[in-house]
């Protein structure tokens, strides 16, 4: 039996099988933030962000000096908070699924924990 690591989250899965981290079928094809006018622009912007990061998790590279593939494009300032930055490359970081979950856990805790995470992400973009 051959085993490979998932390119999104790093878990080990059997060769030929899909990892459980992939979205369920009903979510496939949805891009951006349910704004059909921005979906094309979002695809282009997200692809540019991934190319800039060389498909590497920028958070782990900056803070742990580890190279892990990153495919998830995360908004530092959420679209609800700053809709004007939704398609700005300066507001985007590329991370792995695990790091993305870590970021959202910090945001969910709120307060100083969320602000510290945001400061770290802004530092990656050189904005602090």
Helices and strands as residue ranges (DSSP letters): E 3-5, E 12-14, G 25-27, H 39-52, H 58-64, E 72-75, G 83-85, G 89-91, E 92-95, H 97-109, H 111-124
